[in-house]
């Protein structure tokens, strides 16, 4: 099975897929079981061996931030060398005790790796509002540091919570100056909303970039991937993306060059596919959808979110029901007080024009029903106005989602 499995992403021609657990040159990783979760791996450590590694990071915009996010934001986010990522407990809403635990794990990793504490990023995911067992976490950090290797399998598993499977990839990217590697490990399945999703993504490349270029590429690619997905419209406390570049491939990617464009295309494709995997893994999701909205630039985003976050739209998606009235209804909620001159297409078939439903006979309806049976369904809305366009990817709403979240802490 190839990594680029969605019709909404494409593998760039200059990119080749490698073993998804491989790492670029100069990166090592490990994952161990520290007892934070009842069973399984739960503490991961990722490190770059190069002293001149640069990094870029993006975090949740929630008003309630986890202690690991707060501590990492106060660190040298453009010069990070490592990240400690744990699962099973988010270390959120624990006050000073939570901050102390985060800082202690940062210090433990720094001591084990021989780097500055401010060069260690942190990320924790899991239950909110409970104490993260400090000694278990610290013991896990020390064990992980002793087990580092050039393979990301255990690390990618250690960051999982309700994920059904690891989300990871390693790509070989052919640039004009030479070949580099680009790898990533991500997690996320629930509490997913645009303006970030409940997710982690750690990206590594052995290309050489300056911090400014890496930050620009990260910002642009995150905006087209993790900020474009929704499972349940719930903004997380702990979202974290960290991208590392260590230069070990000996290939310099300079600003405003073709190589910067080529690397950016590869990073964009990598992040978009991982973002789609998060949506597809949406805690019981059966299928995912893309809603495209064109029209008034000041309205398209709100309309897209109204559709993507509608429980009625999401349950119809789950049941493969082409009940387009639900999509029109969600759109109308966002366009209150204006003439409802909206066109709607489902999988390329127009079902409404100027806000009026088109007549669909029995054969046409059966064709439409068949069209929404697939794993991916696309809706296109055109609203009044010109010049604006946006997209959102979202999952259905299933019985399994309700069951999992009703019993999450038990």
DONUTOR-287635 format. One record per residue (C-alpha): residue number from 1; residue in one letter; x, y, z. Coordinates in steps of 0.05 Angstrom, whole numbers, plus 5000, padded with zeros to 4 digits. Layout:
# residues N
{num:NUM, residu:A, u:X, v:Y, w:Z}
...
//
This chain:
# residues 410
{num:1, residu:X, u:5000, v:5000, w:5000}
{num:2, residu:X, u:5028, v:5068, w:4981}
{num:3, residu:X, u:5029, v:5127, w:5028}
{num:4, residu:X, u:4995, v:5175, w:4979}
{num:5, residu:X, u:4928, v:5139, w:4981}
{num:6, residu:X, u:4878, v:5196, w:4974}
{num:7, residu:X, u:4853, v:5227, w:4910}
{num:8, residu:X, u:4862, v:5295, w:4943}
{num:9, residu:X, u:4938, v:5287, w:4947}
{num:10, residu:X, u:4989, v:5269, w:4894}
{num:11, residu:X, u:5060, v:5244, w:4900}
{num:12, residu:X, u:5105, v:5296, w:4867}
{num:13, residu:X, u:5146, v:5268, w:4810}
{num:14, residu:X, u:5211, v:5282, w:4845}
{num:15, residu:X, u:5190, v:5243, w:4907}
{num:16, residu:X, u:5200, v:5169, w:4921}
{num:17, residu:X, u:5169, v:5131, w:4979}
{num:18, residu:X, u:5216, v:5093, w:5026}
{num:19, residu:X, u:5203, v:5048, w:5086}
{num:20, residu:X, u:5155, v:5091, w:5127}
{num:21, residu:X, u:5196, v:5078, w:5191}
{num:22, residu:X, u:5262, v:5102, w:5161}
{num:23, residu:X, u:5293, v:5167, w:5185}
{num:24, residu:X, u:5336, v:5218, w:5149}
{num:25, residu:X, u:5410, v:5218, w:5163}
{num:26, residu:X, u:5430, v:5242, w:5232}
{num:27, residu:X, u:5363, v:5229, w:5266}
{num:28, residu:X, u:5349, v:5176, w:5318}
{num:29, residu:X, u:5286, v:5156, w:5354}
{num:30, residu:X, u:5258, v:5109, w:5407}
{num:31, residu:X, u:5193, v:5091, w:5442}
{num:32, residu:X, u:5184, v:5055, w:5508}
{num:33, residu:X, u:5129, v:5033, w:5556}
{num:34, residu:X, u:5133, v:5075, w:5619}
{num:35, residu:X, u:5067, v:5057, w:5650}
{num:36, residu:X, u:5030, v:5122, w:5635}
{num:37, residu:X, u:4980, v:5082, w:5595}
{num:38, residu:X, u:4953, v:5016, w:5621}
{num:39, residu:X, u:4991, v:4980, w:5566}
{num:40, residu:X, u:5033, v:4995, w:5506}
{num:41, residu:X, u:5087, v:5045, w:5487}
{num:42, residu:X, u:5076, v:5114, w:5516}
{num:43, residu:X, u:5140, v:5154, w:5517}
{num:44, residu:X, u:5177, v:5172, w:5453}
{num:45, residu:X, u:5242, v:5209, w:5441}
{num:46, residu:X, u:5266, v:5238, w:5375}
{num:47, residu:X, u:5334, v:5272, w:5368}
{num:48, residu:X, u:5379, v:5303, w:5315}
{num:49, residu:X, u:5453, v:5289, w:5324}
{num:50, residu:X, u:5475, v:5353, w:5289}
{num:51, residu:X, u:5494, v:5413, w:5332}
{num:52, residu:X, u:5471, v:5463, w:5279}
{num:53, residu:X, u:5401, v:5434, w:5272}
{num:54, residu:X, u:5346, v:5486, w:5260}
{num:55, residu:X, u:5272, v:5477, w:5274}
{num:56, residu:X, u:5204, v:5509, w:5266}
{num:57, residu:X, u:5141, v:5497, w:5307}
{num:58, residu:X, u:5067, v:5510, w:5308}
{num:59, residu:X, u:5020, v:5500, w:5368}
{num:60, residu:X, u:4947, v:5499, w:5388}
{num:61, residu:X, u:4911, v:5566, w:5390}
{num:62, residu:X, u:4867, v:5544, w:5448}
{num:63, residu:X, u:4858, v:5588, w:5509}
{num:64, residu:X, u:4873, v:5526, w:5550}
{num:65, residu:X, u:4943, v:5502, w:5533}
{num:66, residu:X, u:4978, v:5440, w:5560}
{num:67, residu:X, u:5040, v:5449, w:5602}
{num:68, residu:X, u:5084, v:5417, w:5548}
{num:69, residu:X, u:5060, v:5469, w:5497}
{num:70, residu:X, u:5073, v:5526, w:5545}
{num:71, residu:X, u:5143, v:5502, w:5563}
{num:72, residu:X, u:5162, v:5489, w:5490}
{num:73, residu:X, u:5138, v:5558, w:5469}
{num:74, residu:X, u:5185, v:5587, w:5520}
{num:75, residu:X, u:5244, v:5547, w:5492}
{num:76, residu:X, u:5288, v:5559, w:5431}
{num:77, residu:X, u:5236, v:5538, w:5379}
{num:78, residu:X, u:5283, v:5554, w:5321}
{num:79, residu:X, u:5340, v:5513, w:5350}
{num:80, residu:X, u:5307, v:5450, w:5378}
{num:81, residu:X, u:5348, v:5387, w:5375}
{num:82, residu:X, u:5299, v:5337, w:5405}
{num:83, residu:X, u:5227, v:5325, w:5426}
{num:84, residu:X, u:5198, v:5283, w:5483}
{num:85, residu:X, u:5128, v:5260, w:5465}
{num:86, residu:X, u:5084, v:5220, w:5512}
{num:87, residu:X, u:5014, v:5192, w:5508}
{num:88, residu:X, u:4960, v:5173, w:5558}
{num:89, residu:X, u:4959, v:5238, w:5596}
{num:90, residu:X, u:4958, v:5308, w:5565}
{num:91, residu:X, u:4987, v:5345, w:5626}
{num:92, residu:X, u:4934, v:5398, w:5620}
{num:93, residu:X, u:4900, v:5440, w:5675}
{num:94, residu:X, u:4947, v:5416, w:5729}
{num:95, residu:X, u:4975, v:5484, w:5747}
{num:96, residu:X, u:5046, v:5493, w:5771}
{num:97, residu:X, u:5053, v:5418, w:5784}
{num:98, residu:X, u:5041, v:5404, w:5711}
{num:99, residu:X, u:5092, v:5457, w:5690}
{num:100, residu:X, u:5143, v:5428, w:5738}
{num:101, residu:X, u:5133, v:5359, w:5708}
{num:102, residu:X, u:5141, v:5385, w:5638}
{num:103, residu:X, u:5205, v:5422, w:5656}
{num:104, residu:X, u:5232, v:5361, w:5693}
{num:105, residu:X, u:5223, v:5317, w:5631}
{num:106, residu:X, u:5256, v:5371, w:5589}
{num:107, residu:X, u:5316, v:5372, w:5636}
{num:108, residu:X, u:5320, v:5295, w:5639}
{num:109, residu:X, u:5323, v:5291, w:5563}
{num:110, residu:X, u:5374, v:5346, w:5558}
{num:111, residu:X, u:5418, v:5312, w:5609}
{num:112, residu:X, u:5414, v:5244, w:5574}
{num:113, residu:X, u:5427, v:5274, w:5506}
{num:114, residu:X, u:5479, v:5326, w:5524}
{num:115, residu:X, u:5440, v:5386, w:5497}
{num:116, residu:X, u:5410, v:5448, w:5527}
{num:117, residu:X, u:5343, v:5440, w:5561}
{num:118, residu:X, u:5317, v:5497, w:5517}
{num:119, residu:X, u:5332, v:5454, w:5456}
{num:120, residu:X, u:5283, v:5399, w:5477}
{num:121, residu:X, u:5211, v:5405, w:5454}
{num:122, residu:X, u:5154, v:5371, w:5492}
{num:123, residu:X, u:5087, v:5342, w:5472}
{num:124, residu:X, u:5037, v:5302, w:5513}
{num:125, residu:X, u:4969, v:5275, w:5493}
{num:126, residu:X, u:4913, v:5238, w:5528}
{num:127, residu:X, u:4865, v:5252, w:5585}
{num:128, residu:X, u:4858, v:5325, w:5608}
{num:129, residu:X, u:4856, v:5347, w:5680}
{num:130, residu:X, u:4895, v:5291, w:5713}
{num:131, residu:X, u:4965, v:5290, w:5740}
{num:132, residu:X, u:5018, v:5263, w:5693}
{num:133, residu:X, u:5059, v:5213, w:5734}
{num:134, residu:X, u:5125, v:5249, w:5737}
{num:135, residu:X, u:5171, v:5192, w:5757}
{num:136, residu:X, u:5142, v:5146, w:5704}
{num:137, residu:X, u:5153, v:5199, w:5651}
{num:138, residu:X, u:5224, v:5213, w:5673}
{num:139, residu:X, u:5242, v:5139, w:5675}
{num:140, residu:X, u:5213, v:5132, w:5606}
{num:141, residu:X, u:5255, v:5190, w:5580}
{num:142, residu:X, u:5318, v:5158, w:5607}
{num:143, residu:X, u:5301, v:5090, w:5578}
{num:144, residu:X, u:5284, v:5119, w:5510}
{num:145, residu:X, u:5351, v:5157, w:5508}
{num:146, residu:X, u:5387, v:5091, w:5519}
{num:147, residu:X, u:5348, v:5056, w:5463}
{num:148, residu:X, u:5354, v:5108, w:5407}
{num:149, residu:X, u:5362, v:5079, w:5337}
{num:150, residu:X, u:5354, v:5097, w:5264}
{num:151, residu:X, u:5282, v:5072, w:5260}
{num:152, residu:X, u:5218, v:5107, w:5279}
{num:153, residu:X, u:5170, v:5049, w:5290}
{num:154, residu:X, u:5168, v:5050, w:5366}
{num:155, residu:X, u:5169, v:5126, w:5368}
{num:156, residu:X, u:5109, v:5131, w:5321}
{num:157, residu:X, u:5071, v:5080, w:5364}
{num:158, residu:X, u:5088, v:5114, w:5430}
{num:159, residu:X, u:5051, v:5177, w:5411}
{num:160, residu:X, u:4985, v:5142, w:5394}
{num:161, residu:X, u:4922, v:5148, w:5436}
{num:162, residu:X, u:4856, v:5130, w:5401}
{num:163, residu:X, u:4892, v:5122, w:5334}
{num:164, residu:X, u:4877, v:5057, w:5299}
{num:165, residu:X, u:4947, v:5054, w:5269}
{num:166, residu:X, u:5011, v:5094, w:5265}
{num:167, residu:X, u:5014, v:5152, w:5216}
{num:168, residu:X, u:5083, v:5159, w:5186}
{num:169, residu:X, u:5123, v:5163, w:5122}
{num:170, residu:X, u:5194, v:5172, w:5096}
{num:171, residu:X, u:5207, v:5203, w:5028}
{num:172, residu:X, u:5267, v:5210, w:4983}
{num:173, residu:X, u:5266, v:5279, w:4951}
{num:174, residu:X, u:5307, v:5293, w:4889}
{num:175, residu:X, u:5331, v:5365, w:4887}
{num:176, residu:X, u:5375, v:5399, w:4835}
{num:177, residu:X, u:5434, v:5400, w:4884}
{num:178, residu:X, u:5425, v:5328, w:4907}
{num:179, residu:X, u:5379, v:5280, w:4942}
{num:180, residu:X, u:5352, v:5289, w:5013}
{num:181, residu:X, u:5304, v:5252, w:5058}
{num:182, residu:X, u:5240, v:5277, w:5089}
{num:183, residu:X, u:5204, v:5237, w:5143}
{num:184, residu:X, u:5146, v:5248, w:5191}
{num:185, residu:X, u:5108, v:5215, w:5248}
{num:186, residu:X, u:5038, v:5239, w:5266}
{num:187, residu:X, u:4980, v:5222, w:5312}
{num:188, residu:X, u:4909, v:5244, w:5317}
{num:189, residu:X, u:4838, v:5217, w:5311}
{num:190, residu:X, u:4792, v:5257, w:5356}
{num:191, residu:X, u:4785, v:5328, w:5382}
{num:192, residu:X, u:4802, v:5353, w:5313}
{num:193, residu:X, u:4784, v:5423, w:5289}
{num:194, residu:X, u:4811, v:5474, w:5239}
{num:195, residu:X, u:4858, v:5525, w:5270}
{num:196, residu:X, u:4894, v:5461, w:5288}
{num:197, residu:X, u:4873, v:5391, w:5303}
{num:198, residu:X, u:4885, v:5348, w:5365}
{num:199, residu:X, u:4947, v:5322, w:5334}
{num:200, residu:X, u:5022, v:5316, w:5335}
{num:201, residu:X, u:5067, v:5317, w:5275}
{num:202, residu:X, u:5142, v:5313, w:5278}
{num:203, residu:X, u:5179, v:5323, w:5213}
{num:204, residu:X, u:5253, v:5311, w:5199}
{num:205, residu:X, u:5297, v:5327, w:5139}
{num:206, residu:X, u:5371, v:5320, w:5127}
{num:207, residu:X, u:5370, v:5379, w:5080}
{num:208, residu:X, u:5405, v:5443, w:5102}
{num:209, residu:X, u:5360, v:5503, w:5110}
{num:210, residu:X, u:5364, v:5567, w:5150}
{num:211, residu:X, u:5313, v:5576, w:5205}
{num:212, residu:X, u:5275, v:5630, w:5167}
{num:213, residu:X, u:5264, v:5586, w:5106}
{num:214, residu:X, u:5243, v:5526, w:5149}
{num:215, residu:X, u:5193, v:5569, w:5187}
{num:216, residu:X, u:5163, v:5596, w:5123}
{num:217, residu:X, u:5155, v:5527, w:5092}
{num:218, residu:X, u:5125, v:5500, w:5157}
{num:219, residu:X, u:5074, v:5557, w:5162}
{num:220, residu:X, u:5051, v:5550, w:5090}
{num:221, residu:X, u:5045, v:5474, w:5092}
{num:222, residu:X, u:5010, v:5472, w:5159}
{num:223, residu:X, u:4959, v:5522, w:5133}
{num:224, residu:X, u:4943, v:5474, w:5075}
{num:225, residu:X, u:4940, v:5411, w:5117}
{num:226, residu:X, u:4928, v:5408, w:5191}
{num:227, residu:X, u:4890, v:5473, w:5192}
{num:228, residu:X, u:4843, v:5446, w:5139}
{num:229, residu:X, u:4815, v:5386, w:5176}
{num:230, residu:X, u:4758, v:5373, w:5224}
{num:231, residu:X, u:4732, v:5310, w:5259}
{num:232, residu:X, u:4689, v:5340, w:5313}
{num:233, residu:X, u:4702, v:5415, w:5314}
{num:234, residu:X, u:4736, v:5409, w:5382}
{num:235, residu:X, u:4799, v:5450, w:5389}
{num:236, residu:X, u:4854, v:5414, w:5427}
{num:237, residu:X, u:4897, v:5438, w:5484}
{num:238, residu:X, u:4959, v:5402, w:5458}
{num:239, residu:X, u:4968, v:5408, w:5383}
{num:240, residu:X, u:5041, v:5410, w:5363}
{num:241, residu:X, u:5079, v:5409, w:5298}
{num:242, residu:X, u:5155, v:5410, w:5300}
{num:243, residu:X, u:5199, v:5407, w:5238}
{num:244, residu:X, u:5274, v:5394, w:5242}
{num:245, residu:X, u:5328, v:5404, w:5189}
{num:246, residu:X, u:5399, v:5381, w:5205}
{num:247, residu:X, u:5437, v:5387, w:5139}
{num:248, residu:X, u:5468, v:5317, w:5144}
{num:249, residu:X, u:5454, v:5302, w:5070}
{num:250, residu:X, u:5502, v:5358, w:5052}
{num:251, residu:X, u:5450, v:5391, w:5006}
{num:252, residu:X, u:5438, v:5464, w:5019}
{num:253, residu:X, u:5368, v:5491, w:5003}
{num:254, residu:X, u:5373, v:5566, w:4994}
{num:255, residu:X, u:5318, v:5617, w:4996}
{num:256, residu:X, u:5279, v:5633, w:4932}
{num:257, residu:X, u:5311, v:5576, w:4892}
{num:258, residu:X, u:5279, v:5518, w:4854}
{num:259, residu:X, u:5304, v:5470, w:4907}
{num:260, residu:X, u:5265, v:5508, w:4960}
{num:261, residu:X, u:5203, v:5500, w:4916}
{num:262, residu:X, u:5216, v:5426, w:4905}
{num:263, residu:X, u:5226, v:5413, w:4979}
{num:264, residu:X, u:5165, v:5454, w:4995}
{num:265, residu:X, u:5123, v:5413, w:4947}
{num:266, residu:X, u:5146, v:5349, w:4981}
{num:267, residu:X, u:5132, v:5376, w:5051}
{num:268, residu:X, u:5064, v:5400, w:5029}
{num:269, residu:X, u:5045, v:5332, w:5000}
{num:270, residu:X, u:5071, v:5297, w:5062}
{num:271, residu:X, u:5032, v:5340, w:5111}
{num:272, residu:X, u:4967, v:5339, w:5070}
{num:273, residu:X, u:4967, v:5263, w:5066}
{num:274, residu:X, u:4981, v:5257, w:5141}
{num:275, residu:X, u:4925, v:5306, w:5154}
{num:276, residu:X, u:4877, v:5264, w:5112}
{num:277, residu:X, u:4899, v:5202, w:5150}
{num:278, residu:X, u:4880, v:5236, w:5215}
{num:279, residu:X, u:4811, v:5253, w:5187}
{num:280, residu:X, u:4802, v:5182, w:5160}
{num:281, residu:X, u:4820, v:5155, w:5229}
{num:282, residu:X, u:4767, v:5199, w:5262}
{num:283, residu:X, u:4749, v:5152, w:5320}
{num:284, residu:X, u:4702, v:5105, w:5283}
{num:285, residu:X, u:4700, v:5143, w:5217}
{num:286, residu:X, u:4676, v:5104, w:5156}
{num:287, residu:X, u:4688, v:5157, w:5103}
{num:288, residu:X, u:4714, v:5227, w:5095}
{num:289, residu:X, u:4691, v:5287, w:5054}
{num:290, residu:X, u:4720, v:5349, w:5023}
{num:291, residu:X, u:4677, v:5412, w:5019}
{num:292, residu:X, u:4699, v:5466, w:4971}
{num:293, residu:X, u:4666, v:5534, w:4977}
{num:294, residu:X, u:4674, v:5589, w:4925}
{num:295, residu:X, u:4647, v:5660, w:4927}
{num:296, residu:X, u:4652, v:5719, w:4975}
{num:297, residu:X, u:4722, v:5717, w:5006}
{num:298, residu:X, u:4693, v:5740, w:5073}
{num:299, residu:X, u:4642, v:5683, w:5074}
{num:300, residu:X, u:4673, v:5621, w:5045}
{num:301, residu:X, u:4709, v:5599, w:5109}
{num:302, residu:X, u:4648, v:5605, w:5153}
{num:303, residu:X, u:4605, v:5567, w:5104}
{num:304, residu:X, u:4656, v:5511, w:5097}
{num:305, residu:X, u:4661, v:5503, w:5172}
{num:306, residu:X, u:4585, v:5504, w:5180}
{num:307, residu:X, u:4580, v:5445, w:5132}
{num:308, residu:X, u:4641, v:5407, w:5158}
{num:309, residu:X, u:4619, v:5413, w:5231}
{num:310, residu:X, u:4545, v:5398, w:5221}
{num:311, residu:X, u:4524, v:5334, w:5258}
{num:312, residu:X, u:4468, v:5324, w:5207}
{num:313, residu:X, u:4516, v:5329, w:5148}
{num:314, residu:X, u:4565, v:5283, w:5183}
{num:315, residu:X, u:4514, v:5229, w:5199}
{num:316, residu:X, u:4488, v:5231, w:5128}
{num:317, residu:X, u:4559, v:5222, w:5104}
{num:318, residu:X, u:4567, v:5162, w:5151}
{num:319, residu:X, u:4504, v:5129, w:5122}
{num:320, residu:X, u:4522, v:5145, w:5050}
{num:321, residu:X, u:4457, v:5185, w:5046}
{num:322, residu:X, u:4459, v:5240, w:4992}
{num:323, residu:X, u:4411, v:5282, w:5033}
{num:324, residu:X, u:4435, v:5348, w:5004}
{num:325, residu:X, u:4382, v:5387, w:5042}
{num:326, residu:X, u:4426, v:5380, w:5103}
{num:327, residu:X, u:4484, v:5413, w:5066}
{num:328, residu:X, u:4439, v:5470, w:5043}
{num:329, residu:X, u:4412, v:5478, w:5113}
{num:330, residu:X, u:4481, v:5483, w:5143}
{num:331, residu:X, u:4500, v:5534, w:5090}
{num:332, residu:X, u:4438, v:5575, w:5105}
{num:333, residu:X, u:4457, v:5579, w:5179}
{num:334, residu:X, u:4521, v:5614, w:5157}
{num:335, residu:X, u:4487, v:5660, w:5106}
{num:336, residu:X, u:4431, v:5687, w:5150}
{num:337, residu:X, u:4400, v:5752, w:5126}
{num:338, residu:X, u:4422, v:5746, w:5053}
{num:339, residu:X, u:4388, v:5720, w:4990}
{num:340, residu:X, u:4403, v:5645, w:4987}
{num:341, residu:X, u:4431, v:5640, w:4917}
{num:342, residu:X, u:4473, v:5578, w:4926}
{num:343, residu:X, u:4494, v:5523, w:4877}
{num:344, residu:X, u:4513, v:5454, w:4903}
{num:345, residu:X, u:4548, v:5396, w:4870}
{num:346, residu:X, u:4559, v:5327, w:4901}
{num:347, residu:X, u:4612, v:5285, w:4867}
{num:348, residu:X, u:4607, v:5329, w:4805}
{num:349, residu:X, u:4531, v:5324, w:4800}
{num:350, residu:X, u:4493, v:5389, w:4809}
{num:351, residu:X, u:4435, v:5382, w:4857}
{num:352, residu:X, u:4417, v:5455, w:4871}
{num:353, residu:X, u:4420, v:5519, w:4831}
{num:354, residu:X, u:4408, v:5588, w:4859}
{num:355, residu:X, u:4385, v:5558, w:4924}
{num:356, residu:X, u:4332, v:5515, w:4891}
{num:357, residu:X, u:4335, v:5439, w:4890}
{num:358, residu:X, u:4337, v:5409, w:4821}
{num:359, residu:X, u:4289, v:5355, w:4801}
{num:360, residu:X, u:4323, v:5287, w:4807}
{num:361, residu:X, u:4287, v:5226, w:4780}
{num:362, residu:X, u:4293, v:5156, w:4807}
{num:363, residu:X, u:4351, v:5133, w:4764}
{num:364, residu:X, u:4389, v:5198, w:4777}
{num:365, residu:X, u:4378, v:5191, w:4852}
{num:366, residu:X, u:4404, v:5119, w:4851}
{num:367, residu:X, u:4465, v:5143, w:4813}
{num:368, residu:X, u:4476, v:5196, w:4866}
{num:369, residu:X, u:4467, v:5145, w:4922}
{num:370, residu:X, u:4521, v:5102, w:4889}
{num:371, residu:X, u:4567, v:5162, w:4881}
{num:372, residu:X, u:4570, v:5175, w:4957}
{num:373, residu:X, u:4584, v:5102, w:4975}
{num:374, residu:X, u:4659, v:5111, w:4969}
{num:375, residu:X, u:4711, v:5125, w:5022}
{num:376, residu:X, u:4718, v:5198, w:4998}
{num:377, residu:X, u:4661, v:5244, w:4979}
{num:378, residu:X, u:4666, v:5315, w:4951}
{num:379, residu:X, u:4617, v:5373, w:4958}
{num:380, residu:X, u:4626, v:5438, w:4919}
{num:381, residu:X, u:4586, v:5500, w:4940}
{num:382, residu:X, u:4583, v:5565, w:4902}
{num:383, residu:X, u:4556, v:5624, w:4942}
{num:384, residu:X, u:4545, v:5696, w:4920}
{num:385, residu:X, u:4608, v:5738, w:4909}
{num:386, residu:X, u:4674, v:5729, w:4873}
{num:387, residu:X, u:4747, v:5716, w:4888}
{num:388, residu:X, u:4744, v:5671, w:4949}
{num:389, residu:X, u:4756, v:5596, w:4954}
{num:390, residu:X, u:4770, v:5549, w:5011}
{num:391, residu:X, u:4768, v:5475, w:5028}
{num:392, residu:X, u:4759, v:5433, w:5089}
{num:393, residu:X, u:4766, v:5358, w:5099}
{num:394, residu:X, u:4722, v:5325, w:5150}
{num:395, residu:X, u:4700, v:5257, w:5174}
{num:396, residu:X, u:4631, v:5227, w:5185}
{num:397, residu:X, u:4599, v:5218, w:5254}
{num:398, residu:X, u:4591, v:5145, w:5274}
{num:399, residu:X, u:4563, v:5103, w:5330}
{num:400, residu:X, u:4634, v:5084, w:5348}
{num:401, residu:X, u:4653, v:5157, w:5358}
{num:402, residu:X, u:4597, v:5166, w:5409}
{num:403, residu:X, u:4615, v:5101, w:5445}
{num:404, residu:X, u:4690, v:5116, w:5448}
{num:405, residu:X, u:4681, v:5186, w:5475}
{num:406, residu:X, u:4625, v:5167, w:5524}
{num:407, residu:X, u:4673, v:5118, w:5556}
{num:408, residu:X, u:4739, v:5154, w:5545}
{num:409, residu:X, u:4762, v:5160, w:5618}
{num:410, residu:X, u:4735, v:5092, w:5638}
//
